[in-house]
Amino acid sequence: MREIEGFNLKTKMEEFTILEFETISSIMNDENKDNIEKYLNILEYLGTPDDILNEMTTDTFYDIIKEMNSDVECDKTLLPQITIDKYTYDAYTGDEFKLKIKDLSKIESRILAKPNEYVLYAIAVIFKRTDLTKTEHYTEAHIEYKMKLFKELPVIDIYPYIVYIQENVSKKLLLMSDDNK
């Protein structure tokens, strides 16, 4: 957190929710904006008051960007479960995480439909409520419900899943599409 004229600005991964991370990623991936405009949009999204933005110096602005782009230090272990309102949501099968093909299919569909809005959806697909059937788990209504539940969770807790999806799923999907040419 960085204090600027009495305003506390989130600047580190540990401070962001899943929804904030996804929104910030979406802003950064907007090809219609230049880099400075992207970061200004992020500062606005994070609630930075206009009077602070209007008076911000380039030195302060670049320091904030540097903080936002600093390396993420987090536990690389994939979180096995989430508990919310007395319900448990498991990501593991047994003692380890294994991405199921049905999950991959739903995540791939989301990535293709909304390439900048898939993180929260993917987490909602991966984490399954332990008291529901597989049919119930895969309904869009239940996935949307879990997205609402999970959006305020700290992104740092599920960041290893984001890395997993980006490194493995995206590469595998790219390889599969290259093989079909």
Backbone as ProteinMPNN parsed JSONL, in Angstrom:
{"seq_chain_A": "MREIEGFNLKTKMEEFTILEFETISSIMNDENKDNIEKYLNILEYLGTPDDILNEMTTDTFYDIIKEMNSDVECDKTLLPQITIDKYTYDAYTGDEFKLKIKDLSKIESRILAKPNEYVLYAIAVIFKRTDLTKTEHYTEAHIEYKMKLFKELPVIDIYPYIVYIQENVSKKLLLMSDDNK", "coords_chain_A": {"N_chain_A": [[0.853, -1.17, 0.0], [0.539, 2.167, -0.825], [0.832, 5.376, 0.427], [-0.573, 8.338, -0.599], [-0.822, 11.615, -0.284], [-2.715, 11.275, 1.836], [-4.344, 9.337, 0.758], [-4.738, 5.885, 0.451], [-3.242, 3.759, -1.698], [-3.528, 0.768, -3.403], [-0.841, -1.217, -4.38], [0.526, -3.564, -4.589], [0.558, -7.07, -5.348], [-0.316, -8.66, -3.219], [-2.275, -7.161, -2.065], [-4.489, -6.999, -3.68], [-7.785, -8.026, -4.726], [-9.294, -10.921, -6.303], [-11.063, -10.069, -8.307], [-10.211, -7.389, -8.671], [-7.604, -7.849, -9.621], [-8.19, -9.181, -12.038], [-9.587, -7.173, -13.407], [-7.623, -5.169, -13.577], [-5.748, -6.546, -15.133], [-7.231, -6.767, -17.478], [-7.444, -4.073, -18.226], [-4.718, -3.583, -18.711], [-4.343, -5.179, -20.939], [-5.64, -3.9, -22.968], [-5.461, -3.042, -26.149], [-5.98, -0.678, -27.418], [-5.118, 1.474, -26.039], [-2.464, 3.587, -24.874], [0.532, 3.005, -22.89], [0.794, 4.8, -20.652], [-1.796, 5.809, -20.43], [-3.126, 3.437, -19.793], [-2.123, 2.867, -17.21], [-3.029, 5.152, -15.875], [-5.78, 4.699, -16.068], [-5.913, 2.426, -14.454], [-5.172, 3.499, -11.963], [-7.34, 5.22, -11.621], [-9.422, 3.301, -11.558], [-8.748, 2.047, -9.169], [-9.579, 3.902, -7.401], [-8.255, 6.319, -6.995], [-8.296, 9.654, -6.114], [-9.366, 12.411, -8.2], [-8.101, 14.916, -7.775], [-5.625, 14.184, -6.763], [-4.597, 12.687, -8.891], [-4.482, 14.71, -10.848], [-2.472, 16.347, -9.885], [-0.277, 14.747, -9.643], [3.146, 13.968, -9.91], [5.539, 13.083, -12.488], [7.612, 11.572, -11.434], [6.486, 10.408, -9.09], [4.407, 8.976, -10.299], [5.858, 7.131, -11.908], [7.215, 5.761, -9.883], [5.063, 4.474, -8.64], [4.212, 2.794, -10.73], [6.48, 1.2, -10.917], [6.359, -0.098, -8.415], [3.951, -1.507, -8.768], [4.688, -3.265, -10.728], [6.538, -4.878, -9.555], [8.165, -7.956, -8.697], [6.189, -10.793, -7.89], [5.929, -12.215, -4.783], [5.134, -15.168, -3.546], [3.688, -18.074, -2.04], [4.236, -20.961, -3.86], [2.636, -23.129, -3.869], [-0.305, -24.783, -4.821], [-3.393, -23.799, -3.704], [-5.323, -25.97, -1.827], [-8.04, -25.928, -0.991], [-10.968, -23.865, -0.433], [-12.825, -22.241, 2.036], [-15.966, -20.982, 2.585], [-18.602, -19.421, 4.196], [-19.253, -21.756, 5.705], [-19.143, -23.717, 3.756], [-17.202, -25.947, 1.824], [-14.862, -25.729, -0.77], [-13.24, -27.618, -3.007], [-10.176, -28.049, -4.788], [-8.45, -30.023, -5.272], [-7.854, -33.431, -6.217], [-7.739, -36.044, -4.297], [-4.505, -35.991, -3.052], [-3.413, -34.044, -4.668], [-3.453, -31.466, -7.248], [-5.234, -31.842, -10.189], [-6.008, -30.969, -13.337], [-9.071, -31.353, -14.798], [-10.455, -32.641, -17.87], [-13.005, -31.734, -18.552], [-13.146, -29.411, -17.051], [-11.057, -27.994, -18.255], [-12.162, -27.678, -20.798], [-14.332, -25.926, -20.273], [-12.916, -23.72, -19.277], [-11.31, -23.094, -21.482], [-13.308, -22.35, -23.33], [-14.216, -20.024, -22.091], [-11.872, -18.444, -22.14], [-11.599, -18.073, -24.893], [-13.982, -16.723, -25.462], [-13.946, -14.499, -23.743], [-11.192, -13.175, -23.463], [-9.891, -11.481, -21.634], [-11.169, -11.8, -19.281], [-11.149, -14.202, -17.664], [-10.009, -15.33, -15.394], [-11.343, -15.289, -12.832], [-13.551, -16.817, -13.527], [-12.294, -19.249, -14.225], [-11.235, -20.032, -11.745], [-13.607, -20.406, -10.364], [-14.561, -22.616, -11.732], [-12.584, -24.538, -11.24], [-12.533, -24.863, -8.413], [-14.557, -26.865, -6.544], [-17.626, -27.281, -4.927], [-17.968, -29.307, -2.129], [-20.286, -30.629, -1.327], [-21.987, -30.916, -3.461], [-23.335, -32.363, -6.495], [-21.651, -33.481, -9.512], [-23.047, -32.623, -11.739], [-24.534, -30.444, -10.734], [-22.418, -28.795, -10.028], [-21.362, -27.929, -12.49], [-23.255, -26.253, -13.64], [-24.07, -23.18, -15.214], [-25.248, -21.238, -13.629], [-24.407, -21.923, -11.043], [-21.647, -21.66, -11.302], [-21.479, -18.909, -11.847], [-22.474, -17.99, -9.405], [-20.409, -18.831, -7.676], [-18.373, -17.256, -8.691], [-19.179, -14.739, -7.801], [-18.929, -15.182, -5.054], [-16.154, -15.644, -4.817], [-14.869, -13.368, -5.794], [-13.948, -11.352, -4.066], [-11.875, -12.479, -2.703], [-8.419, -12.702, -1.69], [-6.129, -12.246, -4.303], [-3.581, -13.241, -4.219], [-3.716, -15.673, -2.929], [-4.698, -17.437, -4.834], [-3.021, -17.097, -6.902], [-0.961, -18.926, -7.795], [-2.539, -20.687, -9.32], [-3.302, -19.062, -11.44], [-0.855, -18.689, -12.691], [-0.388, -21.37, -13.351], [-2.505, -21.852, -15.157], [-1.885, -19.978, -17.191], [0.72, -20.813, -17.966], [0.454, -23.556, -18.596], [-2.181, -24.329, -19.623], [-2.756, -22.36, -21.635], [-0.49, -22.648, -23.315], [-0.767, -25.352, -24.08], [-3.218, -25.268, -25.42], [-2.519, -23.603, -27.52], [-0.582, -25.183, -28.778], [-2.21, -27.321, -29.563], [-3.87, -26.026, -31.411], [-1.975, -25.284, -33.309], [-1.178, -27.789, -34.193], [-3.353, -28.564, -35.683], [-3.19, -27.224, -38.041]], "CA_chain_A": [[0.0, 0.0, 0.0], [1.298, 3.415, -0.887], [0.049, 6.519, 0.87], [-0.347, 9.535, -1.417], [-1.648, 12.729, 0.191], [-3.807, 10.764, 2.648], [-5.054, 8.259, 0.061], [-3.998, 4.622, 0.428], [-3.338, 3.14, -3.014], [-3.01, -0.593, -3.502], [0.18, -1.304, -5.421], [1.172, -4.88, -4.578], [-0.314, -8.212, -5.608], [-0.877, -9.148, -1.96], [-3.355, -6.276, -1.646], [-5.596, -7.031, -4.629], [-8.731, -9.135, -4.77], [-9.302, -11.595, -7.605], [-11.749, -9.186, -9.256], [-9.325, -6.264, -8.975], [-6.531, -8.353, -10.466], [-8.724, -9.451, -13.37], [-9.896, -5.882, -14.029], [-6.345, -4.527, -13.891], [-5.201, -7.289, -16.271], [-8.034, -6.383, -18.637], [-7.003, -2.726, -18.606], [-3.364, -3.693, -19.279], [-4.399, -5.867, -22.232], [-6.387, -3.085, -23.929], [-4.528, -2.634, -27.206], [-6.372, 0.635, -27.938], [-4.612, 2.515, -25.15], [-1.018, 3.583, -24.666], [0.906, 2.532, -21.55], [0.496, 5.778, -19.607], [-3.254, 5.823, -20.28], [-3.505, 2.209, -19.089], [-1.845, 3.021, -15.777], [-3.964, 6.155, -15.362], [-7.058, 4.003, -15.915], [-5.793, 1.556, -13.282], [-5.224, 4.365, -10.778], [-8.74, 5.645, -11.496], [-10.184, 2.13, -11.129], [-8.433, 1.79, -7.762], [-10.205, 4.943, -6.6], [-7.397, 7.476, -6.753], [-9.056, 10.888, -6.341], [-8.951, 13.24, -9.343], [-7.161, 15.969, -7.384], [-4.298, 13.558, -6.64], [-4.139, 12.371, -10.252], [-4.188, 15.948, -11.571], [-1.256, 16.968, -9.346], [0.771, 13.733, -9.524], [4.339, 14.205, -10.723], [5.998, 11.911, -13.237], [8.411, 10.738, -10.528], [5.558, 9.62, -8.266], [3.72, 8.066, -11.213], [6.773, 6.045, -12.283], [7.452, 4.96, -8.675], [3.877, 3.625, -8.474], [4.288, 1.768, -11.775], [7.546, 0.283, -10.51], [5.815, -0.918, -7.326], [2.936, -2.406, -9.319], [5.337, -4.262, -11.575], [7.553, -5.637, -8.829], [7.946, -9.402, -8.71], [5.256, -11.328, -6.903], [6.49, -13.222, -3.897], [4.047, -15.911, -2.909], [3.827, -19.514, -1.945], [3.948, -21.548, -5.171], [1.739, -24.26, -3.673], [-1.687, -24.578, -5.23], [-4.311, -23.855, -2.574], [-6.182, -27.143, -2.032], [-9.47, -25.691, -0.789], [-11.446, -22.582, 0.067], [-14.026, -22.394, 2.849], [-16.757, -19.749, 2.676], [-19.944, -19.644, 4.756], [-19.353, -23.161, 6.132], [-19.054, -24.639, 2.618], [-15.832, -26.193, 1.378], [-14.668, -25.82, -2.216], [-11.975, -28.326, -3.22], [-9.552, -28.04, -6.105], [-7.611, -31.213, -5.376], [-8.364, -34.787, -6.248], [-6.773, -36.718, -3.429], [-3.461, -35.14, -2.479], [-2.808, -33.129, -5.636], [-4.322, -30.825, -8.218], [-5.224, -32.371, -11.55], [-7.024, -30.29, -14.127], [-9.917, -32.301, -15.523], [-10.715, -32.224, -19.238], [-14.251, -30.957, -18.571], [-12.766, -28.087, -16.55], [-10.266, -27.376, -19.315], [-13.087, -27.289, -21.863], [-15.063, -24.732, -19.839], [-11.948, -22.621, -19.189], [-10.953, -22.73, -22.858], [-14.443, -21.611, -23.898], [-14.218, -18.68, -21.491], [-10.714, -17.714, -22.66], [-11.899, -17.693, -26.274], [-15.087, -15.76, -25.47], [-13.578, -13.293, -22.992], [-9.773, -13.396, -23.143], [-9.423, -10.655, -20.522], [-12.044, -12.017, -18.126], [-11.283, -15.645, -17.453], [-9.377, -15.785, -14.154], [-12.373, -15.555, -11.83], [-14.335, -17.938, -14.049], [-11.477, -20.463, -14.113], [-11.171, -20.404, -10.327], [-14.937, -20.923, -10.017], [-14.668, -23.956, -12.32], [-11.607, -25.427, -10.604], [-12.918, -25.149, -7.028], [-15.865, -27.517, -6.554], [-18.233, -27.416, -3.6], [-17.891, -30.733, -1.794], [-21.589, -31.242, -1.061], [-22.813, -30.897, -4.668], [-23.033, -33.358, -7.533], [-20.913, -32.927, -10.658], [-24.008, -31.917, -12.589], [-24.805, -29.155, -10.104], [-21.205, -27.973, -10.057], [-21.08, -27.377, -13.813], [-24.28, -25.352, -14.169], [-23.587, -21.801, -15.321], [-25.746, -20.478, -12.477], [-23.548, -22.198, -9.89], [-20.338, -21.052, -11.583], [-21.668, -17.466, -11.645], [-22.605, -17.807, -7.96], [-19.073, -18.944, -7.081], [-17.614, -16.073, -9.103], [-19.558, -13.67, -6.871], [-18.336, -15.516, -3.756], [-14.695, -15.629, -4.851], [-14.297, -12.141, -6.358], [-13.3, -10.521, -3.048], [-10.764, -13.205, -2.074], [-7.102, -12.185, -2.085], [-5.621, -12.9, -5.509], [-2.322, -13.904, -3.893], [-4.009, -17.051, -2.53], [-4.943, -18.292, -6.002], [-2.075, -16.714, -7.952], [-0.326, -20.087, -8.438], [-3.452, -21.217, -10.337], [-3.207, -18.174, -12.603], [0.396, -19.067, -13.352], [-0.617, -22.701, -13.915], [-3.357, -21.709, -16.342], [-1.145, -19.277, -18.229], [1.858, -21.596, -18.444], [0.096, -24.875, -19.097], [-3.391, -24.373, -20.437], [-2.6, -21.542, -22.839], [0.503, -23.283, -24.195], [-1.331, -26.589, -24.626], [-4.237, -24.905, -26.399], [-1.801, -23.092, -28.677], [-0.001, -26.355, -29.447], [-3.294, -28.075, -30.19], [-4.324, -25.314, -32.591], [-0.903, -25.37, -34.298], [-1.18, -29.153, -34.747], [-4.477, -28.702, -36.599], [-2.942, -26.461, -39.283]], "C_chain_A": [[0.895, 1.228, 0.0], [0.377, 4.563, -0.495], [0.443, 7.724, 0.022], [-1.338, 10.597, -0.948], [-2.889, 12.249, 0.944], [-4.623, 9.656, 2.008], [-4.175, 7.014, 0.04], [-4.275, 3.897, -0.882], [-2.741, 1.744, -2.958], [-2.004, -0.642, -4.652], [0.809, -2.691, -5.53], [0.137, -5.992, -4.728], [-1.011, -8.692, -4.338], [-2.108, -8.353, -1.52], [-4.61, -6.383, -2.523], [-6.509, -8.233, -4.429], [-8.637, -9.789, -6.152], [-9.946, -10.694, -8.654], [-10.875, -7.994, -9.637], [-8.195, -6.695, -9.903], [-7.022, -8.562, -11.896], [-9.033, -8.142, -14.106], [-8.619, -5.162, -14.438], [-5.697, -5.224, -15.095], [-5.927, -6.922, -17.56], [-7.634, -4.999, -19.144], [-5.633, -2.804, -19.282], [-3.361, -4.349, -20.659], [-5.174, -5.099, -23.292], [-5.409, -2.512, -24.958], [-4.843, -1.256, -27.781], [-5.857, 1.787, -27.085], [-3.097, 2.431, -25.063], [-0.738, 3.239, -23.203], [0.548, 3.517, -20.44], [-1.005, 5.83, -19.365], [-3.741, 4.582, -19.532], [-3.292, 2.371, -17.583], [-2.728, 4.097, -15.143], [-5.338, 5.523, -15.128], [-7.046, 3.079, -14.702], [-5.888, 2.386, -12.0], [-6.645, 4.876, -10.547], [-9.603, 4.495, -10.984], [-9.968, 1.851, -9.642], [-8.893, 2.924, -6.846], [-9.356, 6.152, -6.286], [-8.189, 8.754, -7.063], [-8.473, 11.726, -7.489], [-7.931, 14.303, -8.952], [-5.744, 15.414, -7.209], [-3.751, 13.239, -8.023], [-3.724, 13.629, -11.006], [-2.883, 16.591, -11.124], [-0.073, 15.994, -9.26], [1.951, 14.05, -10.462], [4.723, 12.925, -11.466], [6.831, 10.998, -12.35], [7.524, 9.837, -9.667], [4.864, 8.569, -9.122], [4.617, 6.874, -11.558], [7.137, 5.171, -11.084], [6.29, 3.995, -8.431], [3.896, 2.489, -9.485], [5.341, 0.725, -11.407], [7.068, -0.646, -9.395], [4.815, -1.934, -7.856], [3.557, -3.533, -10.142], [6.416, -5.071, -10.862], [7.175, -7.116, -8.815], [7.02, -9.823, -7.575], [5.967, -12.388, -6.085], [5.335, -13.909, -3.194], [4.418, -17.381, -2.858], [3.421, -20.108, -3.293], [2.982, -22.736, -5.085], [0.33, -23.889, -4.109], [-2.601, -24.791, -4.026], [-5.279, -25.024, -2.765], [-7.67, -26.872, -1.878], [-9.716, -24.291, -0.249], [-12.696, -22.881, 0.89], [-14.686, -21.026, 2.985], [-18.144, -20.128, 3.19], [-20.199, -21.123, 5.064], [-19.364, -24.167, 4.99], [-17.593, -24.739, 2.188], [-15.824, -26.384, -0.132], [-13.284, -26.412, -2.443], [-11.491, -28.17, -4.652], [-8.766, -29.33, -6.344], [-8.444, -32.474, -5.544], [-7.347, -35.601, -5.454], [-5.799, -35.702, -2.87], [-2.857, -34.144, -3.453], [-3.859, -32.532, -6.57], [-4.127, -31.482, -9.577], [-6.355, -31.695, -12.303], [-7.77, -31.314, -14.964], [-10.238, -31.75, -16.911], [-11.996, -31.403, -19.34], [-13.987, -29.534, -18.072], [-12.002, -27.326, -17.63], [-11.165, -26.883, -20.439], [-13.836, -26.011, -21.498], [-14.13, -23.515, -19.774], [-11.552, -22.159, -20.587], [-12.068, -21.914, -23.512], [-14.476, -20.181, -23.376], [-13.068, -17.84, -22.023], [-10.989, -17.235, -24.084], [-12.992, -16.626, -26.341], [-14.702, -14.427, -24.823], [-12.124, -13.407, -22.551], [-9.225, -12.563, -21.989], [-10.236, -10.852, -19.248], [-12.231, -13.504, -17.864], [-10.762, -16.13, -16.102], [-10.425, -16.174, -13.117], [-13.232, -16.747, -12.254], [-13.565, -19.252, -13.872], [-11.397, -20.945, -12.665], [-12.51, -20.985, -9.879], [-15.157, -22.317, -10.593], [-13.784, -24.947, -11.564], [-12.026, -25.82, -9.185], [-14.371, -25.624, -6.992], [-16.385, -27.679, -5.125], [-18.422, -28.893, -3.293], [-19.245, -31.399, -1.587], [-22.506, -31.282, -2.289], [-22.408, -32.012, -5.627], [-22.259, -32.675, -8.658], [-21.841, -32.143, -11.578], [-24.29, -30.533, -12.034], [-23.603, -28.225, -10.205], [-21.028, -27.272, -11.4], [-22.181, -26.493, -14.386], [-23.718, -23.93, -14.192], [-24.051, -20.966, -14.13], [-24.849, -20.693, -11.254], [-22.155, -21.583, -10.09], [-20.416, -19.537, -11.368], [-21.781, -17.142, -10.144], [-21.224, -17.852, -7.293], [-18.196, -17.757, -7.481], [-17.916, -14.904, -8.166], [-18.947, -13.915, -5.492], [-16.826, -15.271, -3.736], [-14.091, -14.275, -5.226], [-13.56, -11.277, -5.343], [-12.165, -11.242, -2.314], [-9.437, -12.609, -2.525], [-6.546, -12.962, -3.282], [-4.334, -13.676, -5.209], [-2.551, -15.367, -3.52], [-4.183, -17.977, -3.729], [-3.974, -17.98, -7.151], [-1.354, -17.915, -8.578], [-1.231, -20.756, -9.494], [-3.418, -20.368, -11.601], [-1.961, -18.526, -13.403], [0.232, -20.426, -14.038], [-1.432, -22.597, -15.205], [-2.589, -21.056, -17.478], [-0.028, -20.128, -18.821], [1.451, -22.894, -19.114], [-1.091, -24.877, -20.055], [-3.2, -23.592, -21.735], [-1.614, -22.161, -23.824], [-0.059, -24.537, -24.848], [-2.386, -26.284, -25.681], [-3.592, -24.372, -27.668], [-1.182, -24.233, -29.472], [-1.061, -27.141, -30.187], [-3.779, -27.36, -31.453], [-3.259, -25.316, -33.682], [-0.853, -26.737, -34.966], [-2.28, -29.339, -35.772], [-4.273, -27.962, -37.912], [-2.225, -27.305, -40.304]], "O_chain_A": [[1.879, 1.304, 0.736], [-0.725, 4.698, -1.027], [1.616, 8.086, -0.069], [-2.541, 10.488, -1.187], [-3.988, 12.755, 0.718], [-5.507, 9.091, 2.652], [-3.006, 7.079, -0.343], [-5.401, 3.473, -1.143], [-1.603, 1.554, -2.527], [-2.28, -0.17, -5.755], [1.55, -2.958, -6.476], [-1.006, -5.863, -4.29], [-2.175, -9.088, -4.383], [-2.892, -8.825, -0.696], [-5.676, -5.903, -2.137], [-6.071, -9.308, -4.019], [-7.979, -9.267, -7.052], [-9.432, -10.568, -9.765], [-10.808, -7.631, -10.811], [-7.867, -5.991, -10.859], [-6.354, -8.168, -12.852], [-8.765, -8.027, -15.302], [-8.545, -4.604, -15.533], [-5.158, -4.557, -15.978], [-5.303, -6.783, -18.612], [-7.503, -4.785, -20.349], [-5.412, -2.165, -20.311], [-2.462, -4.094, -21.461], [-5.35, -5.595, -24.405], [-4.632, -1.607, -24.656], [-4.051, -0.719, -28.556], [-6.132, 2.95, -27.38], [-2.516, 1.351, -25.163], [-1.653, 3.188, -22.382], [0.049, 3.106, -19.392], [-1.444, 5.889, -18.216], [-4.668, 4.668, -18.727], [-4.173, 2.052, -16.784], [-3.131, 3.959, -13.988], [-5.98, 5.782, -14.11], [-8.05, 2.961, -13.999], [-6.601, 2.017, -11.067], [-7.1, 4.954, -9.406], [-10.421, 4.684, -10.084], [-10.901, 1.464, -8.939], [-8.62, 2.902, -5.646], [-9.698, 6.935, -5.4], [-8.699, 8.905, -8.173], [-7.263, 11.747, -7.716], [-6.997, 14.57, -9.708], [-4.769, 16.113, -7.484], [-2.578, 13.489, -8.302], [-2.725, 13.619, -11.725], [-2.251, 17.307, -11.901], [1.018, 16.386, -8.845], [1.765, 14.356, -11.64], [4.284, 11.831, -11.113], [6.77, 9.776, -12.493], [7.789, 8.642, -9.535], [4.747, 7.411, -8.721], [4.17, 5.728, -11.503], [7.348, 3.969, -11.242], [6.503, 2.841, -8.06], [3.625, 1.341, -9.133], [5.123, -0.476, -11.565], [7.34, -1.846, -9.427], [4.826, -3.093, -7.441], [2.999, -4.626, -10.232], [7.126, -5.856, -11.49], [5.999, -7.469, -8.911], [7.065, -9.286, -6.468], [6.534, -13.337, -6.627], [4.65, -13.317, -2.36], [5.33, -17.849, -3.54], [2.353, -19.777, -3.81], [2.564, -23.279, -6.108], [-0.162, -22.804, -3.797], [-2.576, -25.853, -3.405], [-5.99, -25.067, -3.769], [-8.486, -27.504, -2.55], [-8.832, -23.634, 0.3], [-13.532, -23.687, 0.48], [-14.073, -20.056, 3.429], [-18.777, -21.048, 2.673], [-21.248, -21.665, 4.714], [-19.575, -25.357, 5.226], [-16.855, -23.753, 2.189], [-16.657, -27.095, -0.695], [-12.274, -25.789, -2.114], [-12.279, -28.16, -5.598], [-8.459, -29.679, -7.484], [-9.579, -32.565, -5.075], [-6.222, -35.814, -5.907], [-6.194, -34.69, -2.293], [-1.89, -33.462, -3.114], [-4.985, -33.019, -6.669], [-3.003, -31.652, -10.048], [-7.523, -31.837, -11.943], [-7.168, -32.052, -15.744], [-10.286, -30.536, -17.105], [-12.064, -30.467, -20.137], [-14.536, -28.571, -18.606], [-12.274, -26.152, -17.883], [-10.956, -25.794, -20.973], [-13.962, -25.109, -22.327], [-14.512, -22.414, -20.17], [-11.47, -20.958, -20.843], [-11.804, -20.908, -24.171], [-14.731, -19.242, -24.129], [-13.249, -16.661, -22.327], [-10.643, -16.107, -24.436], [-12.933, -15.728, -27.181], [-15.089, -13.361, -25.301], [-11.852, -13.704, -21.388], [-8.189, -12.911, -21.421], [-10.022, -10.158, -18.254], [-13.358, -13.999, -17.846], [-11.061, -17.258, -15.71], [-10.386, -17.284, -12.584], [-13.593, -17.584, -11.427], [-14.129, -20.249, -13.421], [-11.484, -22.144, -12.403], [-12.548, -21.942, -9.106], [-15.873, -23.121, -9.995], [-14.203, -26.071, -11.284], [-11.888, -26.981, -8.798], [-15.29, -24.89, -7.358], [-15.675, -28.151, -4.238], [-18.972, -29.638, -4.104], [-19.341, -32.624, -1.667], [-23.677, -31.643, -2.171], [-21.292, -32.529, -5.574], [-22.218, -31.447, -8.744], [-21.451, -31.113, -12.129], [-24.285, -29.553, -12.779], [-23.748, -27.025, -10.439], [-20.584, -26.124, -11.437], [-22.055, -26.023, -15.516], [-22.979, -23.533, -13.291], [-23.325, -20.083, -13.671], [-24.566, -19.749, -10.517], [-21.565, -21.052, -9.15], [-19.513, -18.95, -10.772], [-21.243, -16.137, -9.679], [-20.91, -17.012, -6.45], [-17.368, -17.304, -6.691], [-17.01, -14.164, -7.782], [-18.499, -12.977, -4.833], [-16.288, -14.753, -2.758], [-12.902, -14.058, -4.993], [-12.642, -10.543, -5.71], [-11.56, -10.675, -1.404], [-9.344, -12.068, -3.627], [-6.502, -14.193, -3.265], [-4.038, -14.665, -5.88], [-1.687, -16.211, -3.762], [-3.857, -19.162, -3.655], [-4.1, -18.537, -8.241], [-1.151, -17.925, -9.792], [-0.726, -21.33, -10.458], [-3.497, -20.897, -12.71], [-2.004, -18.645, -14.628], [0.666, -20.606, -15.176], [-1.075, -23.193, -16.222], [-2.638, -21.532, -18.612], [0.152, -20.161, -20.038], [2.055, -23.287, -20.112], [-0.993, -25.38, -21.174], [-3.459, -24.118, -22.817], [-1.872, -22.194, -25.027], [0.148, -24.762, -26.041], [-2.45, -26.952, -26.713], [-4.06, -24.656, -28.771], [-1.251, -24.246, -30.701], [-0.838, -27.582, -31.314], [-4.07, -28.01, -32.457], [-3.598, -25.347, -34.866], [-0.531, -26.847, -36.149], [-2.158, -30.192, -36.651], [-5.109, -28.066, -38.81], [-1.936, -26.832, -41.403]]}, "name": "protein", "num_of_chains": 1, "seq": "MREIEGFNLKTKMEEFTILEFETISSIMNDENKDNIEKYLNILEYLGTPDDILNEMTTDTFYDIIKEMNSDVECDKTLLPQITIDKYTYDAYTGDEFKLKIKDLSKIESRILAKPNEYVLYAIAVIFKRTDLTKTEHYTEAHIEYKMKLFKELPVIDIYPYIVYIQENVSKKLLLMSDDNK"}
